[in-house]
Amino acid sequence: MPDLTNSNSSSNSSATSPSSTQDALPPSPQPPTVLRCLTGSLMAGGFAAALYALTLSIAQTFANKPLHSDNVTVINIAAAVRTLVMGIVALGAGVFGFAAVGLMALTLQLLIQKLVKKSTV
């Protein structure tokens, strides 16, 4: 059985191992552009708005359909499930909202850097 934890193991064949460390590295990522940041921000903002609308819809649905049971365990489990559903959807809306704000701020930073670079040249 080959040793998967040791990259210098003798069980690796020379045909599949990279000849140098440069071959093993992924290509360097492209620098962010204004267009990429702006489109990413708009997409994240769209997802955040959709998830926020979903959060409001779920909250309204849960409010219109109260729990009807005499069993305390059923009520506790149902309340926990409702809380989890609301929390996960609200968390998704928040994460996408923060990502949209961060990408928009990066867009502004890149625009300012381009304008400053043009005025100094």
N, C-alpha and C positions, 0 to 999 in steps of 0.2 A: 504494500500500500504506500503510495507516495506521501511524502511529508508536505502537507499544504501550508503549514505555518512558517516554513523556512524557505525563503526564496533562493538560497544558495544550495539547496539540496541536490545531491548527485542524481536523484531519480528524474529530474527534469531533462527532457530531451533538448539538444542544442538547436533543433529545428524550430521549436516553439518559443524558446527564450530569446529575448531581445539581445542584439549584439552590443548595445550600449545603453546607458541610462537615458539618453536623449530619445531613443525609440520608445521607451516605456512611458514617457511623459505625454499627457494629452496636449494637443495644440493650444497655444496661448489664447485666452479669450479675447474677443474683440473689444475695444474700448466702447463705452456707452456713447450713443449719439443722441442728439436732441429728438429725432424722430422716433427712435426706439423707446426712449423714456416717456415721451408723450403718448405714444400708442399703448404702452404698458400701463401708464397711469389711467388712461381712459378705459381700458379693459378692466383693470382692477376696480375702478370706480363704478363701472357698470355691474360687476359682480357684487360689489358691496351694496349698491342700491337694490339689486334684485333680492339679495339675502335679507336686507332690512325690510323690504316689502313682505317677504315670506315670514319674517319674524312677527310682523304686525298681524298678518293673516292667521298664523298659528295661535297667537295670543288671543285674537278675537274668537277663533274656533273653540279654544279651550274655555274661554269665559262663557260662551253660549251653551256649552255642553258640560254642566256640572256632573260630578260623580254621584251616583245613586247606589249606595251599598250600605248595609249594616255591618259588614265585616271590616274591622279596623285594618287588618293586614292588606286587604284589597285597596282600601283608600290610601294607605301609606305607599304601596307599590305604584299605584296609578299616579300619585303626586310626584313620586321620584322620577317616573318615566316622563311625565310632562315637564318637570324641571330640567331633566337632561336634554330633552328635545329642544326646549327653548334656549338652554345654555349653549348647545352646540351650534345652533343656527345663528345666535347672536354673536358668538365668538367668531364664526366665519365672517360675518358682516364686519366686525371690528378689525379683524386681521386684514381683510381686503381693503377696508377703508384706510388703515394706516399705511398699507403698501401704496395705495393711490396717492396719498399725501406725500409720502417719501419720494416716489417717482416724480411727482410734479415739482417738488423742491429740487431734485436733481436736474430736472429739465431747466428750471430757472438758473441754477448754478452753471450749467453748461452754456446757456445763452449769455450769461454775464461774462463768463470766461472768454467766449468768442468775441463779444463786443469789446472787452478790454484789450484782447490780443490785437484786434483790428485797429483800435485807436492808437496803440503804442507803435505799430509798424508803419 
